[in-house]
Amino acid sequence: MLSRTADNLFWLARYIERAENVARLLDVGLRMASLSLEAGGDTTEWHSTIVAAGCEQTFYAKYAEPSPEAVIDHLTRDLDNPSSIIACLETARRNARTDRTGITVDMWEAVNSAWIESRTLREREFTLENVRGFLEWVKERSLRFGGAVSGTMLRNDAYWFIRLGMALERADSTARILDVKYHVLLPGHASVGGTRDYYQWTSILRSVSAQRAYHWVYRDRLKPWLVADLLILRPEMPRSLAACFDDISRHLDLLATAYGTRGECHRVAGQIHSRLRYANIEEVFQRGLHEFLTEFIDQNVVLGNEISKHYLS
């Protein structure tokens, strides 16, 4: 496969996944901001959401304060922000169109129809009162694309590059969503284990569709370290860091076998994967959850760059 084709497929998957992940991140911000207002607390959640989305630079270049309206607009439809949902859908559609023959009809229709529908959305869809409906729409369109990938693609290098992009982007998102809660959102005066803390952790689980999975796995009341364990170390949870790196390592190995060569990306992926496989949540918390997540996000960026150097350049 041409590196240009592989690059288009890899980033097609990443941008579709990113659109969904930004929707999930914004959903966390909305839920936690609502909790803060009810509790009479501060509203740092909007700043935290921008930071977690990695959009701090583009946001503060345009806005002085992180008001709800400004954050929603920047993360949903601001084309000056390449990670906004609408910008992600446009970029994904452009990549899909460039390699139209490299994807299935169902995949093209999933991407193209999402882009067409996004252009018909009206101003009221992006208001604070109505934006949750838009976020659900984004998640549904991303799931439709993922279903088309799983159900219609040949298991060859095109499929492996798409799965690689999806897993890499999903791992980054899960780490960022967790980090919003633990490091940025919980004020110094808030009591850990209190009512607000409980509902914030519940919001995290709901944002990644893991609330029921949590109770299936642990059969216990909600505990912060168990939420972190589920989303970091449990390979049976599809959005966990461990599950994502199971996918990443498997598809990198398949590519290495098909192309007969390995590179630095395989070493970096193996290193991160081993760390997740043999870690335990007590060690993570002793070291500091924020520090663990920050290092993971940085390593994930390094891995993405190494994949680009080895396969996509």
VEXVOTOR-772722 format. One record per residue (C-alpha): residue in one letter; y, x, z. Coordinates in steps of 0.2 Angstrom, whole numbers. Example, Ala and Ser with C-alpha at 12.3 -4.5 7.8 and 13.67 -1.06 7.14 Angstrom:
% residues 2
SITE   r      py      px      pz
SITE   A     -22      62      39
SITE   S      -5      68      36
END
This chain:
% residues 313
SITE   r      py      px      pz
SITE   M       0       0       0
SITE   L      18       6      -4
SITE   S      27      11      11
SITE   R      41      -1       6
SITE   T      29     -15       6
SITE   A      22     -11      23
SITE   D      40      -9      29
SITE   N      45     -27      23
SITE   L      29     -35      30
SITE   F      31     -26      47
SITE   W      49     -31      49
SITE   L      46     -49      42
SITE   A      34     -51      57
SITE   R      46     -43      69
SITE   Y      61     -54      65
SITE   I      51     -70      66
SITE   E      45     -64      83
SITE   R      62     -59      88
SITE   A      69     -76      84
SITE   E      56     -84      95
SITE   N      59     -71     109
SITE   V      78     -73     109
SITE   A      75     -92     110
SITE   R      64     -89     125
SITE   L      76     -77     133
SITE   L      90     -89     131
SITE   D      80    -103     138
SITE   V      77     -92     154
SITE   G      96     -90     155
SITE   L      99    -109     153
SITE   R      87    -113     167
SITE   M      93    -100     179
SITE   A     111    -104     176
SITE   S     107    -122     180
SITE   L      99    -116     196
SITE   S     114    -106     201
SITE   L     126    -120     198
SITE   E     115    -131     209
SITE   A     114    -118     223
SITE   G     133    -115     222
SITE   G     130     -97     217
SITE   D     137     -85     204
SITE   T     134     -86     186
SITE   T     129     -68     181
SITE   E     115     -75     172
SITE   W     125     -76     156
SITE   H     129     -58     157
SITE   S     111     -54     161
SITE   T     105     -63     146
SITE   I     116     -53     134
SITE   V     111     -37     142
SITE   A      92     -41     142
SITE   A      93     -47     123
SITE   G     100     -29     119
SITE   C     116     -37     112
SITE   E     129     -31     125
SITE   Q     138     -20     112
SITE   T     140     -33      99
SITE   F     145     -47     112
SITE   Y     158     -38     121
SITE   A     166     -32     105
SITE   K     170     -50     101
SITE   Y     172     -58     119
SITE   A     180     -53     135
SITE   E     169     -64     146
SITE   P     151     -71     145
SITE   S     155     -89     145
SITE   P     140    -101     142
SITE   E     147    -106     125
SITE   A     150     -88     119
SITE   V     133     -82     124
SITE   I     124     -97     116
SITE   D     134     -94     100
SITE   H     131     -76      99
SITE   L     113     -77     102
SITE   T     109     -92      91
SITE   R     120     -91      75
SITE   D     132     -77      75
SITE   L     129     -67      59
SITE   D     138     -52      66
SITE   N     124     -50      78
SITE   P     108     -45      69
SITE   S      97     -51      83
SITE   S     104     -69      83
SITE   I      91     -82      79
SITE   I      99     -87      63
SITE   A     102     -69      57
SITE   C      84     -65      61
SITE   L      78     -80      51
SITE   E      89     -75      36
SITE   T      82     -57      37
SITE   A      64     -62      39
SITE   R      66     -74      23
SITE   R      74     -59      13
SITE   N      59     -48      18
SITE   A      47     -62      13
SITE   R      55     -65      -3
SITE   T      55     -46      -8
SITE   D      36     -46      -6
SITE   R      32     -63     -10
SITE   T      16     -58     -18
SITE   G      10     -49      -3
SITE   I      10     -64       8
SITE   T       1     -81       7
SITE   V       8     -97       1
SITE   D       7    -104      19
SITE   M      17     -90      26
SITE   W      30     -91      13
SITE   E      32    -109      16
SITE   A      34    -107      35
SITE   V      47     -94      33
SITE   N      57    -102      19
SITE   S      57    -120      26
SITE   A      63    -113      43
SITE   W      77    -104      34
SITE   I      82    -120      24
SITE   E      81    -131      39
SITE   S      92    -119      49
SITE   R     106    -121      35
SITE   T     106    -139      38
SITE   L     109    -138      57
SITE   R     126    -145      63
SITE   E     138    -139      76
SITE   R     132    -151      90
SITE   E     115    -143      89
SITE   F     122    -127      97
SITE   T     131    -135     111
SITE   L     127    -131     129
SITE   E     120    -149     131
SITE   N     109    -149     115
SITE   V     104    -131     112
SITE   R      87    -133     121
SITE   G      81    -144     106
SITE   F      86    -130      94
SITE   L      77    -117     105
SITE   E      61    -128     104
SITE   W      63    -130      86
SITE   V      64    -111      84
SITE   K      48    -108      94
SITE   E      39    -121      84
SITE   R      43    -113      68
SITE   S      38     -96      74
SITE   L      21    -103      80
SITE   R      19    -111      63
SITE   F      21     -94      55
SITE   G       9     -86      67
SITE   G      -4     -99      63
SITE   A      -2     -96      44
SITE   V      -4     -77      47
SITE   S     -20     -80      58
SITE   G     -27     -93      47
SITE   T     -23     -88      29
SITE   M     -22     -69      27
SITE   L     -35     -57      22
SITE   R     -40     -44      36
SITE   N     -33     -29      27
SITE   D     -18     -17      29
SITE   A      -5     -31      25
SITE   Y     -12     -41      39
SITE   W     -13     -26      51
SITE   F       6     -21      48
SITE   I      11     -39      51
SITE   R       1     -40      67
SITE   L       8     -23      73
SITE   G      26     -29      70
SITE   M      22     -45      80
SITE   A      14     -36      95
SITE   L      27     -23      96
SITE   E      41     -36      96
SITE   R      32     -47     109
SITE   A      29     -33     121
SITE   D      48     -28     121
SITE   S      53     -47     124
SITE   T      41     -49     139
SITE   A      47     -34     147
SITE   R      65     -39     144
SITE   I      62     -57     151
SITE   L      54     -50     167
SITE   D      68     -37     169
SITE   V      81     -51     168
SITE   K      74     -59     184
SITE   Y      69     -45     194
SITE   H      84     -32     192
SITE   V      99     -42     186
SITE   L      98     -60     191
SITE   L      93     -59     209
SITE   P     109     -57     219
SITE   G     109     -45     234
SITE   H     112     -59     246
SITE   A      98     -70     239
SITE   S      83     -72     250
SITE   V      67     -66     242
SITE   G      54     -80     244
SITE   G      67     -93     245
SITE   T      68    -109     235
SITE   R      80    -102     222
SITE   D      69     -87     220
SITE   Y      53     -98     218
SITE   Y      62    -108     204
SITE   Q      68     -92     195
SITE   W      50     -85     194
SITE   T      44    -103     189
SITE   S      57    -102     175
SITE   I      50     -85     169
SITE   L      33     -92     168
SITE   R      39    -108     158
SITE   S      49     -97     146
SITE   V      33     -88     141
SITE   S      22    -103     141
SITE   A      12     -96     156
SITE   Q      14    -108     170
SITE   R      -3    -116     169
SITE   A     -11     -99     164
SITE   Y      -4     -92     181
SITE   H     -13    -106     191
SITE   W     -29    -104     181
SITE   V     -30     -85     184
SITE   Y     -24     -84     202
SITE   R     -27    -101     210
SITE   D     -13     -97     222
SITE   R       5    -102     225
SITE   L      18     -93     215
SITE   K      20     -75     221
SITE   P      32     -63     212
SITE   W      20     -49     211
SITE   L       6     -60     204
SITE   V      19     -66     190
SITE   A      22     -48     186
SITE   D       4     -44     186
SITE   L       0     -58     174
SITE   L      14     -53     162
SITE   I      11     -34     163
SITE   L      -7     -30     166
SITE   R     -18     -45     162
SITE   P     -26     -43     145
SITE   E     -31     -61     144
SITE   M     -13     -67     144
SITE   P      -7     -66     126
SITE   R      11     -62     129
SITE   S       7     -48     143
SITE   L      11     -30     139
SITE   A      -7     -26     141
SITE   A     -13     -39     128
SITE   C       1     -33     116
SITE   F      -5     -15     117
SITE   D     -23     -20     115
SITE   D     -17     -27      98
SITE   I      -6     -12      94
SITE   S     -19       0      97
SITE   R     -33      -9      88
SITE   H     -22     -11      72
SITE   L     -16       6      72
SITE   D     -34      12      73
SITE   L     -38       1      58
SITE   L     -24       8      48
SITE   A     -29      26      53
SITE   T     -47      23      47
SITE   A     -41      15      31
SITE   Y     -28      28      27
SITE   G     -38      43      34
SITE   T     -24      50      44
SITE   R     -17      49      62
SITE   G       1      53      68
SITE   E      12      54      83
SITE   C      13      35      84
SITE   H      -6      34      88
SITE   R      -4      47     102
SITE   V      11      37     109
SITE   A       2      20     108
SITE   G     -13      27     116
SITE   Q      -3      34     130
SITE   I       6      18     134
SITE   H     -10       8     132
SITE   S     -19      19     144
SITE   R      -5      18     157
SITE   L      -6      -1     156
SITE   R     -25      -2     157
SITE   Y     -27       9     173
SITE   A     -11       4     182
SITE   N     -11      -9     197
SITE   I       3     -20     202
SITE   E       5     -12     219
SITE   E       9       5     211
SITE   V      21      -3     199
SITE   F      31     -12     213
SITE   Q      31       4     224
SITE   R      39      14     210
SITE   G      51       0     206
SITE   L      48     -14     194
SITE   H      64     -12     185
SITE   E      61       7     183
SITE   F      44       3     176
SITE   L      50     -10     163
SITE   T      65       1     158
SITE   E      54      16     154
SITE   F      42       4     145
SITE   I      56      -3     134
SITE   D      62      15     130
SITE   Q      44      20     126
SITE   N      41       5     115
SITE   V      57      10     105
SITE   V      50      27     103
SITE   L      33      20      97
SITE   G      42       9      84
SITE   N      52      24      77
SITE   E      36      34      76
SITE   I      27      20      66
SITE   S      41      20      54
SITE   K      40      39      52
SITE   H      22      39      49
SITE   Y      19      23      38
SITE   L      35      15      33
SITE   S      46      29      26
END
